[in-house]
Amino acid sequence: MSWRRLRVLIEHLPPESATWTALRNAMPAEELARHAEKGEPEKGRWSQVEQLLAGIDDRLARLDYVYQCSHIESKSKWPKAPEPMRRPGAGPKKTKASLTERSANTLFELLQGGAE
């Protein structure tokens, strides 16, 4: 079997195959980010049905979150917002940096004219 034939066979495996799953899991974060920036879901490794099901799962999770929040009186007891289902070609959502006490004090001083 030639290398070309092997490549063609691998490219035409179903997206849920063990080979494609292993390739996706081994993909470095930079390559995942590059795929995410392209924004071409039609070229993704999931079928359109799988993409639609993931969208439905995300919306159901969001509805459940809103329902729970509407039945809890204290905002401090609200559950954490649901994360969207990870899709091929997109890495996990990056967390925002939190403002530390020292950074807050520095920012406050700068806003009060401390940088003069």
C-alpha positions in Angstrom: 0.0 0.0 0.0 1.3 3.4 -0.9 1.5 6.4 1.5 -0.9 8.2 -0.6 -3.5 5.4 -0.4 -3.1 5.3 3.4 -3.6 9.0 3.6 -6.8 8.8 1.5 -8.1 5.9 3.7 -7.5 7.9 6.9 -9.1 11.1 5.5 -12.3 9.2 4.7 -12.7 7.5 8.1 -15.8 8.7 10.0 -15.2 11.6 12.3 -15.9 9.5 15.4 -13.3 6.8 14.5 -10.6 6.0 17.0 -8.0 7.3 14.6 -9.5 10.8 14.2 -10.2 11.0 17.9 -6.6 10.2 18.7 -5.4 12.8 16.1 -7.8 15.5 17.6 -6.7 14.7 21.1 -3.0 15.0 20.2 -3.4 18.3 18.4 -1.4 21.1 20.1 -3.2 24.2 21.5 -1.7 26.5 18.8 -3.2 24.3 16.0 -6.5 24.2 17.8 -6.5 28.0 18.0 -5.6 28.3 14.3 -8.5 26.1 13.4 -10.8 28.1 15.6 -9.8 31.4 13.9 -10.6 30.0 10.5 -14.2 29.7 11.5 -15.2 27.1 8.9 -17.4 24.7 10.7 -18.5 23.1 7.5 -14.9 21.8 7.2 -14.9 20.4 10.7 -14.5 16.7 11.5 -18.0 16.5 13.0 -21.0 15.9 10.7 -23.6 18.6 10.5 -25.9 16.4 12.6 -23.3 16.2 15.4 -22.8 20.0 15.2 -26.6 20.5 15.5 -26.8 18.1 18.5 -24.0 19.9 20.2 -25.9 23.2 19.7 -29.0 21.7 21.2 -27.0 20.4 24.2 -25.6 23.9 24.7 -29.0 25.5 24.6 -30.6 23.0 27.0 -27.8 23.5 29.4 -28.3 27.2 29.2 -32.1 26.8 29.7 -31.4 24.7 32.8 -29.0 27.3 34.1 -31.6 30.1 33.6 -34.3 28.0 35.3 -32.1 27.3 38.3 -31.1 31.0 38.6 -34.7 32.1 38.5 -35.6 29.8 41.4 -32.7 30.8 43.7 -33.3 34.1 45.6 -29.7 34.9 46.4 -27.5 35.7 43.5 -24.4 34.5 45.4 -25.9 30.9 45.4 -26.4 30.8 41.6 -24.7 27.9 39.9 -21.8 28.4 37.6 -22.8 29.2 34.0 -22.5 26.1 31.7 -19.6 25.7 29.4 -20.4 25.0 25.7 -19.6 21.6 24.4 -16.1 21.5 22.9 -16.1 21.1 19.2 -13.4 20.0 16.9 -11.1 22.9 15.9 -11.8 25.0 18.9 -9.9 24.8 22.2 -11.4 25.3 25.6 -12.6 28.8 26.5 -9.8 30.9 28.1 -10.5 32.1 31.6 -10.3 35.8 32.3 -7.6 37.1 34.6 -8.9 38.1 37.9 -8.1 41.5 39.5 -5.9 41.0 42.6 -6.0 43.3 45.6 -2.6 44.7 44.6 -3.6 45.3 41.0 -6.8 47.0 42.2 -4.9 49.3 44.5 -2.5 50.2 41.7 -5.4 50.9 39.4 -7.1 53.0 42.0 -3.9 55.1 42.5 -3.5 55.6 38.8 -7.1 56.8 38.5 -6.7 59.2 41.4 -3.7 60.8 39.7 -1.0 58.8 41.3 0.9 58.4 38.0 1.9 62.1 37.8 
